[in-house]
Amino acid sequence: MGVIYLVRHGQARAQAYGAGAWAQAQGGLTELGQAQAAATGRALAARCDRIDAAISGDLARQRETLTTVLDVVAHEVVARTDPRWNEYDINTILSEHEQHVAGGGRELQRSLDTALSEWITEVRAPSGRESYGDYRRRCAEALDTVRGLAGPGQTAVVVSSAGTITQIVAQLWGVSGPRWQIMSRTMINASVTKLIVGRGGVSVVSVNEHAHLESLDPDGSLMTFR
């Protein structure tokens, strides 16, 4: 069997979302996010004899997380980027007016939840932009490519975002769009989701593993959702 580890990026700077998501020069992760990514790297090093493929989306928070993970793991593997592992584009789904009115924090989350629900049901279909159906297909294609890199005895590590990781799980489990939306809210930064690749296809073994963060800090300061 082959193994695919899907890692959510570490805690990201506020500027690493939206229009600034690709700005690597400004840094994608907070100091805490770097610590989370390093902890995940140590956890993967203890589980993997080697890593045969390492991929991330091309967003700064994703690339920076993968770099930190690989630095800690210290396996000789070249990191690659594949934009199909990017998160859905918040700026596409939320209008400029909604982003301005919502501000940040819980108010922004409420606006985003409503917008995502309308995006999933196609009440809200951004003109000329990625639809929910397009997003689902993109995620499926990304997984199919990585599946080919995780042959028998091989291990692939992919760094992505909460929505895309849980979308993969939702498709494998046959979970509906609204349920996927709920799943994505529970994903811990720098958590690990494990898939195995066998003759019967890809199976989910674990989702949102974060014991490696909890064990380092029982008080929970290493465990964040955004």
N, C-alpha and C positions, 0 to 999 in steps of 0.2 A: 504493500500500500504506500501511497504518497501522502504527505501531510502539507496542509496549507494553514499557516497562522495569520489571521487577520488582526492587525493591531490598530486600535484607534489612536489618533495623534494625541500628544500630550496637551495640557492646557495651553490654549493659544492666546496671544495678545488680542485685545479688542480690534486693533487695526488689521489683524490677519484674517478678517472676514470681509465679505463684500468685495469692493473694488481693490482693496489692499491684499487680497488673498494670495497673489502671486509675487509680492514684493519681498524676495528673499533677503535683500540688503537690509531691510528694516527689522528682520528677525521674525520668525513665525511663532515661537514659543515664549512663554513667560519663564522666569527662573524655576518656578514650580513645575512647569511643563517639561523642562529639561531634566529635572530630577525624576519625574515620572517615567520619561522615556528611558533614562539610564536604568531605573529599576526593572523595567520591562526587558531591557537588553540582558540584564543579569539573569532574569528568570528564564529567558529563552536559551541563554548559554548553558544553563543547567539541564535543559531538556533536549537540546539539539547537538548531536555530534558534529554536524555541519549544516550549512545553509547553501542550497544549490541555486536559488534565485531570490533576489531581493528587489521589490518593486514598490513604488508609491505613486500616488497621484502627483500632479505637478504644482499643487498649492504649497506655499511656503511652510505651513504648519505640518504638512505631511512629509515633505522632503527633509525637513529638519529633524523630525522624529526618527525617520529611518536612518539618517546619518548618525544620530546619537546611539540608536540601538546597535547598529553595526560596529561602531567604535568600541562599544562595551563587549559585544559578542566576540570581536576580533577574529572572525572567520574571513577567509579570502574570497570575497564575492563582490562583484561590481553592482552597485545600485543602479536601477533603471527607473525612469518615470513613464507613466501611462496615464494620460488625462482621463481615461475612462473610469479611473478610480476616484476622481474628484467627487466632492459633495455636490448636491443640487445647488443651483445658484440662487441664493436668497434675494439678490437684487433683481433677478428675473421674476421671482414669484411675488415679492412685495413691491408695490408701486413706490415711487419717490415720496408721494404724499404720505403713505402709510409709514414709511421709514422715518420721516420727519416727525410725524405726530406721535409715533410709538416711543421714540426716544431709545430707551434701553431697558435691561432687566426684565422683570415679569411682564411689564406692559408690552414690550417688544415680543416676548414669547407668546403672549395671548394673540397678538396680531398675526404672528407667524403661524400659529396653530390653525387659526381660521383660514389663512391664505393657503396653507398646505392642504387642508380638507377640501377646499374649492379646486385646488390644482389636481388632486387625486381623482375627484369626481368629474373633472373637466368643465366645471362651472367657470373656472378661471383657466384660460388657455393663452399664455403669453404669445402674442403674435410674432412669428418668426423665431421664437425661442424654443428651448427644450420643453416638450410636454411631459406629463407623467409617464405616458407610454414610451416615449423616447428614452426617458431615464431608466425605466425598467429594462429596456433592451440593452442600453449601454452597460448596465451592471451585469447582465447575463453574459454579454460578450466579453467583458473584462474577466469574469470568473472562468469562462471557457478557455481563454488564452492562458491563464495561470494554471489551470488544470493540466494543460499540456506540458507545463514545466515541472509538475510534481508527479513524475512517474514513480514506479515501484522503488521504494527506498530513498526517495528524494524529498527534500523539504523546501518549501517556498514561504517567504515572509512578505506580507503585503501590508503597507501602512495606508490607511484610508480614514474615512470619517464615519460618524455614528449612523447617519442616514444610509450611506452606501453599504456599510457592513450589515446593518440590520435588514436592508433591502435584499441582500444576498441570502440571508437566513430566511427571510419571509418567502422568497421564491422557492427555496429548497423545501420549506415546510408547508407551502401552499397557504400562507397567511394572507389575508386580504389587505388592501391598501390602508384602510382606517386602523387596522390592528398593527400594521407596520409602523404607522405614525406613532402609536403608543410605545412600541418597542424601542424606537430610536431615542426616546426621551430618557431611557434608563441606562444608556451606554456610558460607562465610566471612562474618563480620559486615560489613555495608555493601557486599556484593558485588552485582553486577548480572547479571540474566538477561534476555535480549532475545527478545521474540516479535514476529513480523510477522503482520499481518492482511491477508489477500488474499481473492480470490474463492473460493479453495478452503478457506478457514477460517483457523485460527490455526496457525502453525508456530514451532517453537523454533529460533532462530538461534544462541544461545550460552547457556551456563549457568555461573553462579558466577564471572563475570569479576571479577578482583581485582588486575589489573596496576596499576591506578591507586593501590592501596595499597602494593603491592610496590615500585613505582618510587620512592615517597617515602621508603621505609625498607627498604633491602635486608636489614637484619638481621631483619626480620619482626615487629617489635613492634606494627605496625599491623594485623597479620593475626591475628585471634582467631576462635574457633569459638563462643564463648558470652559 
